[in-house]
Amino acid sequence: MEGGRWVSVLAGVAGCSAVALGAYGAHGMSGKDAYFQEVFRRANTYHMYHALLMAAAPAVARKPGLVAGLAAAGTALFSGSCYTLALTEDRSWAKFAPVGGFTLMAAWLALAL
């Protein structure tokens, strides 16, 4: 894949999956405990915000690959662990969220490079 095209592909996949998971959360989580619904909602919110960061990276970052790569990794770790926690009700997945959160912060700081 040429140059920064992979960043656009990554952003498109991230955005599409955020919308799909948001739809699932709105309809498929209705029978779950309110705590797990909120965890799923938070995962989805951060997923979408960072899909937008990936989409904007080529236009606003000097190192779009670094920004998008960190955002993707952070989203996988943070949102992925929260989605898994909410769906399985297994709180042991929560230990991965802080690593993802710090990775997401690194993505935002990479805009300054």
LINMOTA-V470638 format. One record per residue. PSI is psi as a letter, one per 30 degrees, with the letter a starting at -180 (NA if undefined). D_LAST is the distance of its C-alpha to the last C-alpha in Angstrom with 2 decimals. Layout:
PSI,D_LAST / PSI,D_LAST
This chain:
k,24.08 / k,22.41 / c,18.72 / g,16.98 / e,20.39 / f,20.06 / e,17.31 / e,19.95 / e,22.63 / e,20.83 / e,20.24 / e,23.89 / e,25.26 / e,23.34 / e,24.57 / e,28.07 / e,28.40 / e,27.28 / e,30.02 / e,32.55 / e,31.97 / e,32.12 / e,35.48 / e,36.67 / e,35.74 / f,37.61 / e,40.71 / f,40.75 / g,39.83 / f,42.63 / f,44.90 / l,42.38 / k,42.23 / e,40.21 / e,37.79 / e,36.87 / e,36.64 / e,34.10 / e,32.03 / e,32.10 / e,31.21 / e,28.18 / e,27.01 / e,27.50 / e,25.70 / e,22.50 / e,23.00 / e,23.23 / e,20.32 / f,17.98 / e,19.79 / e,18.91 / e,15.18 / e,15.60 / e,17.65 / f,15.28 / e,12.16 / f,13.43 / f,14.00 / f,11.05 / k,7.91 / f,6.74 / i,7.15 / e,10.07 / e,11.87 / e,9.63 / e,9.55 / e,13.23 / e,14.24 / e,13.23 / e,14.83 / e,17.84 / e,18.36 / e,18.10 / e,20.45 / e,22.82 / e,23.04 / d,23.18 / e,25.05 / e,26.92 / e,28.32 / e,29.24 / e,30.93 / e,32.80 / e,33.84 / e,35.14 / e,37.00 / f,38.55 / g,38.92 / j,37.90 / f,35.85 / f,34.88 / f,31.98 / f,30.38 / f,29.14 / f,26.34 / e,24.96 / e,23.16 / e,21.32 / e,20.28 / e,19.36 / e,17.00 / e,15.44 / e,15.11 / e,13.48 / e,10.88 / e,10.38 / e,9.95 / f,7.55 / f,5.33 / f,5.54 / f,3.82 / NA,0.00
